[in-house]
Amino acid sequence: MLTARVKRPHPPGRLLSARTEVLVGQLLYGGVGALLAPLAPGLLRHRLKQGKEDPARTGERLGHSGMARPEGPLIWIHGASVGEAQSVLALITRLRNDRPDIAILVTTGTVTSASLLRDRLPAGAFHQFVPLDLPGATRRFIAHWRPDAAFWVESELWPGLIRAMHDTGKPLILLNGRMSARSFGRWKLIRPLISGLLRRFALILSQSAEHSARFRALGAAKVAEAGNLKHAAEPLMADDAELARLRTCIGDRTVWVAASVHPGEEQALAAAHRHLLQEDATALLIVVPRHPARAGDMSKAFANLGMTVSFRSLGEDPDASCAVHFADTMGELGLFYRLAPLAVIGGSFIPHGGQNLLEAARLGVVPVCGPAMDNFRAVAEEMQAAGAMIQVDDAAKLPETIRRLLTTPEELGAARSRCLEATAAHDGVLTRVLAEIGPFLPPEQP
């Protein structure tokens, strides 16, 4: 008997079947990788000149490791840079405490994150630079480390590494998954590419229902929400001796911080500080640029308004002679947050999407954000509802907002208390994440 085959329509918005999307993705990934492979040495040399690579460890970027793989089960955790690395430090510590039989390989792609992890990873966890997403480098990396499971953080989607890990048959999980509205719009234009990648993840644990919906719309098979791991991060560290020294240097001056400032935001900060100085002539602003190399250019906006500027990278202190101090170093944000009661969060006054406001709030520092917080929308809305964040919808309103907060101790003190309460309320995030990933961990060894 002959049976008619019924051709089922593709779901709305999909032009290709799921299997075809995966195959198209494989062909494109492989072809592009093969074309780019000869350019790898030149790329690394260029990055070395820019200070973006560790000259002693460039082999790791090509999949060559100077370390032997530890015996026994090993899991691989990957995050792009400092922010992602910090968000999983608490998770790594809990995993090592709960499962000391598992070694943890942590990869990142920046020199700064490598330095951070060198000082903060627990025993049994170690760092390597992630290999370039090229066929030879990814094969060598996977063959050497043989991960029993891989956990990637936020939005890192490297096609070659995803495919190489998937081919081992071991689980690949996306933690703290985030898909911004901007990225979602771009990926929709090339859905076969992203769908093929997302289907290789055994599970995507997203930060919120909003992010989950975007992952599903792009073809992800299994998605769940566990909350934002950044809520579970340990407070940023600070050197106690240096903190005491700076407090002595600053004395009882009014201080505020502008953190992770992007180019184009310095004008609004300069206007706000000039407004504050009209009421408090000794007030101090500490600017922490997102990219320290931009400090010199940013400082012109303040100097042009007659403010004296100093630079930490030059060994200068925020003493009584300066009105604006540029903390143009890396890895010291926790130090400067502890010097001020409030912090303007950079990336929120330009179309960037904001930066992590929880790092400030966790230390009782009130985050003041601009209108562009798309990258942290759910967190920002929750913090604002709790009265633990101040959001201004226009840079022109920043000067009066800063002046009001810094000259109203009662209002500022109450907001600082709410910051500590709001961040403490999310202590369960880590427990939920551990429960979700537990089934994917290798069997316990005696």
TORKOL-4160 file (C-alpha; in steps of 0.2 Angstrom, whole numbers, padded with zeros to 4 digits, m for minus):
446
<pt num="1" X="0000" Y="0000" Z="0000"/>
<pt num="2" X="0007" Y="0017" Z="m0005"/>
<pt num="3" X="0006" Y="0031" Z="0008"/>
<pt num="4" X="0006" Y="0049" Z="0004"/>
<pt num="5" X="0020" Y="0059" Z="0012"/>
<pt num="6" X="0013" Y="0075" Z="0019"/>
<pt num="7" X="0024" Y="0090" Z="0019"/>
<pt num="8" X="0023" Y="0099" Z="0035"/>
<pt num="9" X="0024" Y="0118" Z="0034"/>
<pt num="10" X="0039" Y="0126" Z="0043"/>
<pt num="11" X="0035" Y="0136" Z="0059"/>
<pt num="12" X="0031" Y="0154" Z="0056"/>
<pt num="13" X="0047" Y="0164" Z="0052"/>
<pt num="14" X="0057" Y="0149" Z="0047"/>
<pt num="15" X="0061" Y="0146" Z="0029"/>
<pt num="16" X="0071" Y="0130" Z="0031"/>
<pt num="17" X="0069" Y="0115" Z="0042"/>
<pt num="18" X="0079" Y="0113" Z="0058"/>
<pt num="19" X="0090" Y="0099" Z="0050"/>
<pt num="20" X="0093" Y="0110" Z="0034"/>
<pt num="21" X="0098" Y="0125" Z="0045"/>
<pt num="22" X="0111" Y="0115" Z="0054"/>
<pt num="23" X="0118" Y="0108" Z="0038"/>
<pt num="24" X="0119" Y="0126" Z="0031"/>
<pt num="25" X="0127" Y="0132" Z="0046"/>
<pt num="26" X="0140" Y="0118" Z="0046"/>
<pt num="27" X="0145" Y="0122" Z="0028"/>
<pt num="28" X="0147" Y="0141" Z="0031"/>
<pt num="29" X="0156" Y="0139" Z="0047"/>
<pt num="30" X="0169" Y="0126" Z="0039"/>
<pt num="31" X="0172" Y="0137" Z="0024"/>
<pt num="32" X="0174" Y="0153" Z="0033"/>
<pt num="33" X="0186" Y="0145" Z="0045"/>
<pt num="34" X="0197" Y="0137" Z="0032"/>
<pt num="35" X="0198" Y="0154" Z="0023"/>
<pt num="36" X="0203" Y="0163" Z="0039"/>
<pt num="37" X="0216" Y="0150" Z="0046"/>
<pt num="38" X="0231" Y="0157" Z="0036"/>
<pt num="39" X="0228" Y="0174" Z="0044"/>
<pt num="40" X="0229" Y="0168" Z="0062"/>
<pt num="41" X="0248" Y="0172" Z="0065"/>
<pt num="42" X="0246" Y="0189" Z="0058"/>
<pt num="43" X="0231" Y="0193" Z="0069"/>
<pt num="44" X="0241" Y="0187" Z="0084"/>
<pt num="45" X="0256" Y="0198" Z="0080"/>
<pt num="46" X="0244" Y="0213" Z="0078"/>
<pt num="47" X="0236" Y="0210" Z="0095"/>
<pt num="48" X="0252" Y="0208" Z="0103"/>
<pt num="49" X="0258" Y="0225" Z="0097"/>
<pt num="50" X="0241" Y="0232" Z="0105"/>
<pt num="51" X="0245" Y="0223" Z="0121"/>
<pt num="52" X="0229" Y="0212" Z="0119"/>
<pt num="53" X="0239" Y="0196" Z="0120"/>
<pt num="54" X="0251" Y="0188" Z="0133"/>
<pt num="55" X="0267" Y="0185" Z="0123"/>
<pt num="56" X="0272" Y="0170" Z="0134"/>
<pt num="57" X="0255" Y="0162" Z="0130"/>
<pt num="58" X="0251" Y="0165" Z="0112"/>
<pt num="59" X="0252" Y="0146" Z="0109"/>
<pt num="60" X="0236" Y="0144" Z="0119"/>
<pt num="61" X="0227" Y="0154" Z="0106"/>
<pt num="62" X="0232" Y="0141" Z="0093"/>
<pt num="63" X="0226" Y="0127" Z="0103"/>
<pt num="64" X="0244" Y="0122" Z="0110"/>
<pt num="65" X="0244" Y="0121" Z="0129"/>
<pt num="66" X="0259" Y="0120" Z="0140"/>
<pt num="67" X="0249" Y="0111" Z="0154"/>
<pt num="68" X="0245" Y="0093" Z="0155"/>
<pt num="69" X="0227" Y="0088" Z="0157"/>
<pt num="70" X="0223" Y="0083" Z="0175"/>
<pt num="71" X="0218" Y="0065" Z="0178"/>
<pt num="72" X="0199" Y="0062" Z="0181"/>
<pt num="73" X="0184" Y="0071" Z="0176"/>
<pt num="74" X="0186" Y="0089" Z="0169"/>
<pt num="75" X="0173" Y="0102" Z="0165"/>
<pt num="76" X="0176" Y="0118" Z="0154"/>
<pt num="77" X="0169" Y="0135" Z="0158"/>
<pt num="78" X="0171" Y="0149" Z="0146"/>
<pt num="79" X="0167" Y="0167" Z="0147"/>
<pt num="80" X="0173" Y="0181" Z="0136"/>
<pt num="81" X="0181" Y="0194" Z="0147"/>
<pt num="82" X="0181" Y="0201" Z="0165"/>
<pt num="83" X="0163" Y="0203" Z="0168"/>
<pt num="84" X="0158" Y="0185" Z="0163"/>
<pt num="85" X="0173" Y="0178" Z="0173"/>
<pt num="86" X="0168" Y="0187" Z="0188"/>
<pt num="87" X="0150" Y="0181" Z="0186"/>
<pt num="88" X="0155" Y="0163" Z="0187"/>
<pt num="89" X="0168" Y="0164" Z="0201"/>
<pt num="90" X="0155" Y="0160" Z="0214"/>
<pt num="91" X="0149" Y="0145" Z="0204"/>
<pt num="92" X="0166" Y="0139" Z="0202"/>
<pt num="93" X="0170" Y="0140" Z="0220"/>
<pt num="94" X="0154" Y="0130" Z="0224"/>
<pt num="95" X="0157" Y="0117" Z="0211"/>
<pt num="96" X="0175" Y="0114" Z="0218"/>
<pt num="97" X="0168" Y="0113" Z="0236"/>
<pt num="98" X="0153" Y="0101" Z="0231"/>
<pt num="99" X="0163" Y="0091" Z="0219"/>
<pt num="100" X="0182" Y="0091" Z="0223"/>
<pt num="101" X="0184" Y="0076" Z="0211"/>
<pt num="102" X="0181" Y="0088" Z="0196"/>
<pt num="103" X="0195" Y="0099" Z="0189"/>
<pt num="104" X="0189" Y="0115" Z="0181"/>
<pt num="105" X="0196" Y="0123" Z="0165"/>
<pt num="106" X="0192" Y="0141" Z="0164"/>
<pt num="107" X="0195" Y="0150" Z="0147"/>
<pt num="108" X="0193" Y="0169" Z="0143"/>
<pt num="109" X="0200" Y="0179" Z="0128"/>
<pt num="110" X="0207" Y="0194" Z="0137"/>
<pt num="111" X="0224" Y="0198" Z="0146"/>
<pt num="112" X="0214" Y="0207" Z="0160"/>
<pt num="113" X="0203" Y="0193" Z="0164"/>
<pt num="114" X="0218" Y="0181" Z="0164"/>
<pt num="115" X="0226" Y="0192" Z="0177"/>
<pt num="116" X="0210" Y="0192" Z="0187"/>
<pt num="117" X="0207" Y="0174" Z="0187"/>
<pt num="118" X="0225" Y="0170" Z="0192"/>
<pt num="119" X="0222" Y="0178" Z="0208"/>
<pt num="120" X="0205" Y="0172" Z="0212"/>
<pt num="121" X="0202" Y="0155" Z="0206"/>
<pt num="122" X="0201" Y="0141" Z="0219"/>
<pt num="123" X="0212" Y="0126" Z="0220"/>
<pt num="124" X="0208" Y="0113" Z="0207"/>
<pt num="125" X="0203" Y="0127" Z="0194"/>
<pt num="126" X="0215" Y="0134" Z="0181"/>
<pt num="127" X="0215" Y="0147" Z="0167"/>
<pt num="128" X="0219" Y="0145" Z="0149"/>
<pt num="129" X="0216" Y="0157" Z="0134"/>
<pt num="130" X="0202" Y="0152" Z="0123"/>
<pt num="131" X="0209" Y="0146" Z="0106"/>
<pt num="132" X="0205" Y="0156" Z="0090"/>
<pt num="133" X="0189" Y="0149" Z="0082"/>
<pt num="134" X="0199" Y="0141" Z="0068"/>
<pt num="135" X="0198" Y="0122" Z="0063"/>
<pt num="136" X="0215" Y="0117" Z="0068"/>
<pt num="137" X="0216" Y="0127" Z="0085"/>
<pt num="138" X="0199" Y="0121" Z="0090"/>
<pt num="139" X="0203" Y="0102" Z="0086"/>
<pt num="140" X="0219" Y="0103" Z="0096"/>
<pt num="141" X="0211" Y="0112" Z="0111"/>
<pt num="142" X="0197" Y="0099" Z="0112"/>
<pt num="143" X="0208" Y="0084" Z="0109"/>
<pt num="144" X="0220" Y="0090" Z="0123"/>
<pt num="145" X="0208" Y="0094" Z="0137"/>
<pt num="146" X="0194" Y="0081" Z="0133"/>
<pt num="147" X="0181" Y="0091" Z="0143"/>
<pt num="148" X="0167" Y="0080" Z="0151"/>
<pt num="149" X="0155" Y="0095" Z="0150"/>
<pt num="150" X="0156" Y="0113" Z="0144"/>
<pt num="151" X="0148" Y="0128" Z="0151"/>
<pt num="152" X="0148" Y="0144" Z="0142"/>
<pt num="153" X="0143" Y="0161" Z="0149"/>
<pt num="154" X="0131" Y="0174" Z="0142"/>
<pt num="155" X="0132" Y="0176" Z="0123"/>
<pt num="156" X="0148" Y="0168" Z="0118"/>
<pt num="157" X="0144" Y="0159" Z="0102"/>
<pt num="158" X="0160" Y="0153" Z="0093"/>
<pt num="159" X="0154" Y="0141" Z="0079"/>
<pt num="160" X="0170" Y="0131" Z="0077"/>
<pt num="161" X="0172" Y="0128" Z="0096"/>
<pt num="162" X="0153" Y="0124" Z="0098"/>
<pt num="163" X="0154" Y="0111" Z="0083"/>
<pt num="164" X="0170" Y="0103" Z="0090"/>
<pt num="165" X="0163" Y="0101" Z="0107"/>
<pt num="166" X="0146" Y="0095" Z="0101"/>
<pt num="167" X="0155" Y="0082" Z="0090"/>
<pt num="168" X="0163" Y="0074" Z="0106"/>
<pt num="169" X="0145" Y="0069" Z="0112"/>
<pt num="170" X="0148" Y="0078" Z="0129"/>
<pt num="171" X="0135" Y="0091" Z="0135"/>
<pt num="172" X="0137" Y="0109" Z="0130"/>
<pt num="173" X="0127" Y="0121" Z="0141"/>
<pt num="174" X="0125" Y="0140" Z="0140"/>
<pt num="175" X="0124" Y="0149" Z="0157"/>
<pt num="176" X="0117" Y="0166" Z="0161"/>
<pt num="177" X="0111" Y="0166" Z="0143"/>
<pt num="178" X="0108" Y="0184" Z="0136"/>
<pt num="179" X="0102" Y="0189" Z="0119"/>
<pt num="180" X="0100" Y="0208" Z="0118"/>
<pt num="181" X="0087" Y="0216" Z="0107"/>
<pt num="182" X="0100" Y="0222" Z="0095"/>
<pt num="183" X="0109" Y="0205" Z="0093"/>
<pt num="184" X="0092" Y="0197" Z="0091"/>
<pt num="185" X="0088" Y="0208" Z="0077"/>
<pt num="186" X="0104" Y="0204" Z="0068"/>
<pt num="187" X="0103" Y="0186" Z="0071"/>
<pt num="188" X="0086" Y="0185" Z="0064"/>
<pt num="189" X="0093" Y="0190" Z="0047"/>
<pt num="190" X="0104" Y="0175" Z="0046"/>
<pt num="191" X="0093" Y="0163" Z="0056"/>
<pt num="192" X="0101" Y="0147" Z="0048"/>
<pt num="193" X="0117" Y="0151" Z="0056"/>
<pt num="194" X="0111" Y="0155" Z="0074"/>
<pt num="195" X="0099" Y="0141" Z="0074"/>
<pt num="196" X="0112" Y="0128" Z="0070"/>
<pt num="197" X="0123" Y="0134" Z="0084"/>
<pt num="198" X="0109" Y="0135" Z="0097"/>
<pt num="199" X="0103" Y="0117" Z="0093"/>
<pt num="200" X="0120" Y="0111" Z="0099"/>
<pt num="201" X="0117" Y="0117" Z="0117"/>
<pt num="202" X="0109" Y="0103" Z="0128"/>
<pt num="203" X="0102" Y="0117" Z="0138"/>
<pt num="204" X="0102" Y="0136" Z="0138"/>
<pt num="205" X="0099" Y="0144" Z="0155"/>
<pt num="206" X="0094" Y="0162" Z="0152"/>
<pt num="207" X="0094" Y="0177" Z="0163"/>
<pt num="208" X="0075" Y="0180" Z="0161"/>
<pt num="209" X="0059" Y="0176" Z="0151"/>
<pt num="210" X="0063" Y="0190" Z="0139"/>
<pt num="211" X="0080" Y="0182" Z="0134"/>
<pt num="212" X="0072" Y="0165" Z="0134"/>
<pt num="213" X="0059" Y="0170" Z="0121"/>
<pt num="214" X="0072" Y="0177" Z="0110"/>
<pt num="215" X="0083" Y="0161" Z="0111"/>
<pt num="216" X="0067" Y="0150" Z="0106"/>
<pt num="217" X="0063" Y="0162" Z="0092"/>
<pt num="218" X="0080" Y="0159" Z="0085"/>
<pt num="219" X="0079" Y="0140" Z="0086"/>
<pt num="220" X="0085" Y="0135" Z="0103"/>
<pt num="221" X="0078" Y="0118" Z="0108"/>
<pt num="222" X="0079" Y="0118" Z="0127"/>
<pt num="223" X="0078" Y="0134" Z="0136"/>
<pt num="224" X="0075" Y="0138" Z="0155"/>
<pt num="225" X="0076" Y="0153" Z="0166"/>
<pt num="226" X="0087" Y="0152" Z="0182"/>
<pt num="227" X="0090" Y="0171" Z="0185"/>
<pt num="228" X="0105" Y="0182" Z="0183"/>
<pt num="229" X="0122" Y="0174" Z="0189"/>
<pt num="230" X="0129" Y="0191" Z="0192"/>
<pt num="231" X="0117" Y="0192" Z="0207"/>
<pt num="232" X="0127" Y="0178" Z="0214"/>
<pt num="233" X="0144" Y="0186" Z="0211"/>
<pt num="234" X="0156" Y="0190" Z="0225"/>
<pt num="235" X="0158" Y="0208" Z="0229"/>
<pt num="236" X="0172" Y="0216" Z="0219"/>
<pt num="237" X="0189" Y="0215" Z="0228"/>
<pt num="238" X="0199" Y="0230" Z="0234"/>
<pt num="239" X="0216" Y="0231" Z="0242"/>
<pt num="240" X="0213" Y="0236" Z="0261"/>
<pt num="241" X="0230" Y="0246" Z="0263"/>
<pt num="242" X="0227" Y="0256" Z="0247"/>
<pt num="243" X="0209" Y="0259" Z="0251"/>
<pt num="244" X="0214" Y="0266" Z="0268"/>
<pt num="245" X="0228" Y="0277" Z="0260"/>
<pt num="246" X="0216" Y="0284" Z="0247"/>
<pt num="247" X="0203" Y="0288" Z="0261"/>
<pt num="248" X="0216" Y="0298" Z="0270"/>
<pt num="249" X="0221" Y="0307" Z="0254"/>
<pt num="250" X="0203" Y="0312" Z="0250"/>
<pt num="251" X="0198" Y="0316" Z="0268"/>
<pt num="252" X="0180" Y="0322" Z="0270"/>
<pt num="253" X="0177" Y="0328" Z="0253"/>
<pt num="254" X="0161" Y="0324" Z="0244"/>
<pt num="255" X="0165" Y="0310" Z="0231"/>
<pt num="256" X="0156" Y="0302" Z="0217"/>
<pt num="257" X="0161" Y="0289" Z="0204"/>
<pt num="258" X="0157" Y="0287" Z="0186"/>
<pt num="259" X="0161" Y="0269" Z="0181"/>
<pt num="260" X="0164" Y="0260" Z="0164"/>
<pt num="261" X="0162" Y="0277" Z="0155"/>
<pt num="262" X="0162" Y="0276" Z="0136"/>
<pt num="263" X="0168" Y="0289" Z="0124"/>
<pt num="264" X="0154" Y="0302" Z="0122"/>
<pt num="265" X="0148" Y="0301" Z="0140"/>
<pt num="266" X="0161" Y="0313" Z="0147"/>
<pt num="267" X="0152" Y="0329" Z="0142"/>
<pt num="268" X="0137" Y="0324" Z="0153"/>
<pt num="269" X="0148" Y="0320" Z="0167"/>
<pt num="270" X="0158" Y="0336" Z="0166"/>
<pt num="271" X="0142" Y="0346" Z="0166"/>
<pt num="272" X="0136" Y="0337" Z="0181"/>
<pt num="273" X="0152" Y="0339" Z="0191"/>
<pt num="274" X="0153" Y="0358" Z="0186"/>
<pt num="275" X="0135" Y="0360" Z="0193"/>
<pt num="276" X="0140" Y="0351" Z="0209"/>
<pt num="277" X="0156" Y="0362" Z="0211"/>
<pt num="278" X="0145" Y="0377" Z="0212"/>
<pt num="279" X="0138" Y="0371" Z="0228"/>
<pt num="280" X="0152" Y="0361" Z="0235"/>
<pt num="281" X="0169" Y="0368" Z="0229"/>
<pt num="282" X="0179" Y="0353" Z="0235"/>
<pt num="283" X="0169" Y="0339" Z="0228"/>
<pt num="284" X="0178" Y="0325" Z="0219"/>
<pt num="285" X="0173" Y="0315" Z="0204"/>
<pt num="286" X="0182" Y="0299" Z="0200"/>
<pt num="287" X="0181" Y="0293" Z="0182"/>
<pt num="288" X="0184" Y="0275" Z="0178"/>
<pt num="289" X="0185" Y="0273" Z="0159"/>
<pt num="290" X="0178" Y="0258" Z="0151"/>
<pt num="291" X="0194" Y="0258" Z="0140"/>
<pt num="292" X="0209" Y="0266" Z="0151"/>
<pt num="293" X="0218" Y="0271" Z="0135"/>
<pt num="294" X="0204" Y="0284" Z="0131"/>
<pt num="295" X="0207" Y="0293" Z="0148"/>
<pt num="296" X="0217" Y="0307" Z="0140"/>
<pt num="297" X="0204" Y="0311" Z="0127"/>
<pt num="298" X="0190" Y="0311" Z="0139"/>
<pt num="299" X="0199" Y="0322" Z="0151"/>
<pt num="300" X="0198" Y="0337" Z="0139"/>
<pt num="301" X="0179" Y="0339" Z="0142"/>
<pt num="302" X="0184" Y="0343" Z="0161"/>
<pt num="303" X="0199" Y="0353" Z="0157"/>
<pt num="304" X="0190" Y="0364" Z="0145"/>
<pt num="305" X="0178" Y="0368" Z="0160"/>
<pt num="306" X="0193" Y="0373" Z="0171"/>
<pt num="307" X="0193" Y="0358" Z="0181"/>
<pt num="308" X="0210" Y="0351" Z="0187"/>
<pt num="309" X="0213" Y="0333" Z="0182"/>
<pt num="310" X="0224" Y="0319" Z="0188"/>
<pt num="311" X="0228" Y="0301" Z="0182"/>
<pt num="312" X="0231" Y="0286" Z="0192"/>
<pt num="313" X="0241" Y="0278" Z="0178"/>
<pt num="314" X="0254" Y="0292" Z="0181"/>
<pt num="315" X="0255" Y="0289" Z="0199"/>
<pt num="316" X="0245" Y="0304" Z="0204"/>
<pt num="317" X="0233" Y="0305" Z="0219"/>
<pt num="318" X="0215" Y="0312" Z="0220"/>
<pt num="319" X="0222" Y="0326" Z="0232"/>
<pt num="320" X="0215" Y="0343" Z="0236"/>
<pt num="321" X="0223" Y="0350" Z="0220"/>
<pt num="322" X="0212" Y="0340" Z="0208"/>
<pt num="323" X="0193" Y="0340" Z="0205"/>
<pt num="324" X="0193" Y="0325" Z="0193"/>
<pt num="325" X="0203" Y="0309" Z="0195"/>
<pt num="326" X="0204" Y="0297" Z="0181"/>
<pt num="327" X="0206" Y="0279" Z="0188"/>
<pt num="328" X="0214" Y="0273" Z="0171"/>
<pt num="329" X="0219" Y="0256" Z="0177"/>
<pt num="330" X="0212" Y="0239" Z="0176"/>
<pt num="331" X="0204" Y="0228" Z="0189"/>
<pt num="332" X="0202" Y="0242" Z="0203"/>
<pt num="333" X="0184" Y="0246" Z="0201"/>
<pt num="334" X="0180" Y="0238" Z="0218"/>
<pt num="335" X="0193" Y="0250" Z="0226"/>
<pt num="336" X="0185" Y="0266" Z="0219"/>
<pt num="337" X="0167" Y="0260" Z="0223"/>
<pt num="338" X="0171" Y="0259" Z="0241"/>
<pt num="339" X="0176" Y="0278" Z="0241"/>
<pt num="340" X="0159" Y="0284" Z="0236"/>
<pt num="341" X="0140" Y="0283" Z="0240"/>
<pt num="342" X="0134" Y="0283" Z="0222"/>
<pt num="343" X="0140" Y="0279" Z="0205"/>
<pt num="344" X="0135" Y="0284" Z="0187"/>
<pt num="345" X="0135" Y="0268" Z="0177"/>
<pt num="346" X="0143" Y="0271" Z="0160"/>
<pt num="347" X="0137" Y="0264" Z="0143"/>
<pt num="348" X="0119" Y="0270" Z="0148"/>
<pt num="349" X="0120" Y="0288" Z="0141"/>
<pt num="350" X="0124" Y="0282" Z="0123"/>
<pt num="351" X="0117" Y="0268" Z="0113"/>
<pt num="352" X="0127" Y="0254" Z="0121"/>
<pt num="353" X="0115" Y="0246" Z="0133"/>
<pt num="354" X="0123" Y="0250" Z="0149"/>
<pt num="355" X="0135" Y="0241" Z="0161"/>
<pt num="356" X="0133" Y="0230" Z="0176"/>
<pt num="357" X="0125" Y="0240" Z="0190"/>
<pt num="358" X="0125" Y="0226" Z="0202"/>
<pt num="359" X="0143" Y="0227" Z="0206"/>
<pt num="360" X="0140" Y="0245" Z="0213"/>
<pt num="361" X="0124" Y="0240" Z="0222"/>
<pt num="362" X="0131" Y="0225" Z="0230"/>
<pt num="363" X="0143" Y="0237" Z="0239"/>
<pt num="364" X="0129" Y="0249" Z="0245"/>
<pt num="365" X="0134" Y="0261" Z="0231"/>
<pt num="366" X="0118" Y="0268" Z="0223"/>
<pt num="367" X="0118" Y="0266" Z="0204"/>
<pt num="368" X="0113" Y="0281" Z="0193"/>
<pt num="369" X="0109" Y="0275" Z="0175"/>
<pt num="370" X="0105" Y="0284" Z="0159"/>
<pt num="371" X="0090" Y="0279" Z="0148"/>
<pt num="372" X="0100" Y="0265" Z="0138"/>
<pt num="373" X="0100" Y="0250" Z="0149"/>
<pt num="374" X="0095" Y="0237" Z="0136"/>
<pt num="375" X="0109" Y="0225" Z="0141"/>
<pt num="376" X="0103" Y="0224" Z="0159"/>
<pt num="377" X="0084" Y="0228" Z="0156"/>
<pt num="378" X="0077" Y="0215" Z="0168"/>
<pt num="379" X="0089" Y="0219" Z="0182"/>
<pt num="380" X="0087" Y="0238" Z="0180"/>
<pt num="381" X="0068" Y="0237" Z="0181"/>
<pt num="382" X="0069" Y="0226" Z="0196"/>
<pt num="383" X="0082" Y="0237" Z="0205"/>
<pt num="384" X="0072" Y="0252" Z="0201"/>
<pt num="385" X="0056" Y="0244" Z="0207"/>
<pt num="386" X="0065" Y="0241" Z="0224"/>
<pt num="387" X="0071" Y="0259" Z="0225"/>
<pt num="388" X="0089" Y="0253" Z="0223"/>
<pt num="389" X="0093" Y="0262" Z="0207"/>
<pt num="390" X="0091" Y="0280" Z="0200"/>
<pt num="391" X="0087" Y="0281" Z="0181"/>
<pt num="392" X="0087" Y="0298" Z="0172"/>
<pt num="393" X="0079" Y="0298" Z="0155"/>
<pt num="394" X="0090" Y="0312" Z="0148"/>
<pt num="395" X="0108" Y="0317" Z="0151"/>
<pt num="396" X="0102" Y="0335" Z="0154"/>
<pt num="397" X="0094" Y="0329" Z="0170"/>
<pt num="398" X="0110" Y="0321" Z="0177"/>
<pt num="399" X="0118" Y="0337" Z="0185"/>
<pt num="400" X="0103" Y="0341" Z="0196"/>
<pt num="401" X="0100" Y="0322" Z="0200"/>
<pt num="402" X="0119" Y="0321" Z="0206"/>
<pt num="403" X="0118" Y="0337" Z="0216"/>
<pt num="404" X="0101" Y="0332" Z="0225"/>
<pt num="405" X="0107" Y="0315" Z="0230"/>
<pt num="406" X="0124" Y="0321" Z="0236"/>
<pt num="407" X="0117" Y="0335" Z="0246"/>
<pt num="408" X="0102" Y="0325" Z="0254"/>
<pt num="409" X="0110" Y="0312" Z="0266"/>
<pt num="410" X="0094" Y="0305" Z="0271"/>
<pt num="411" X="0088" Y="0301" Z="0254"/>
<pt num="412" X="0105" Y="0294" Z="0249"/>
<pt num="413" X="0107" Y="0283" Z="0264"/>
<pt num="414" X="0090" Y="0275" Z="0262"/>
<pt num="415" X="0094" Y="0271" Z="0244"/>
<pt num="416" X="0111" Y="0263" Z="0249"/>
<pt num="417" X="0101" Y="0252" Z="0261"/>
<pt num="418" X="0089" Y="0247" Z="0248"/>
<pt num="419" X="0104" Y="0242" Z="0237"/>
<pt num="420" X="0110" Y="0230" Z="0250"/>
<pt num="421" X="0093" Y="0222" Z="0253"/>
<pt num="422" X="0089" Y="0220" Z="0234"/>
<pt num="423" X="0106" Y="0211" Z="0230"/>
<pt num="424" X="0104" Y="0200" Z="0245"/>
<pt num="425" X="0087" Y="0194" Z="0239"/>
<pt num="426" X="0095" Y="0185" Z="0225"/>
<pt num="427" X="0106" Y="0173" Z="0234"/>
<pt num="428" X="0095" Y="0158" Z="0227"/>
<pt num="429" X="0101" Y="0161" Z="0210"/>
<pt num="430" X="0117" Y="0150" Z="0212"/>
<pt num="431" X="0107" Y="0136" Z="0220"/>
<pt num="432" X="0095" Y="0136" Z="0205"/>
<pt num="433" X="0109" Y="0135" Z="0192"/>
<pt num="434" X="0118" Y="0121" Z="0202"/>
<pt num="435" X="0102" Y="0111" Z="0202"/>
<pt num="436" X="0099" Y="0114" Z="0183"/>
<pt num="437" X="0117" Y="0109" Z="0178"/>
<pt num="438" X="0119" Y="0094" Z="0191"/>
<pt num="439" X="0112" Y="0081" Z="0178"/>
<pt num="440" X="0126" Y="0086" Z="0166"/>
<pt num="441" X="0141" Y="0085" Z="0177"/>
<pt num="442" X="0151" Y="0069" Z="0175"/>
<pt num="443" X="0148" Y="0055" Z="0188"/>
<pt num="444" X="0156" Y="0057" Z="0205"/>
<pt num="445" X="0172" Y="0049" Z="0207"/>
<pt num="446" X="0178" Y="0041" Z="0223"/>
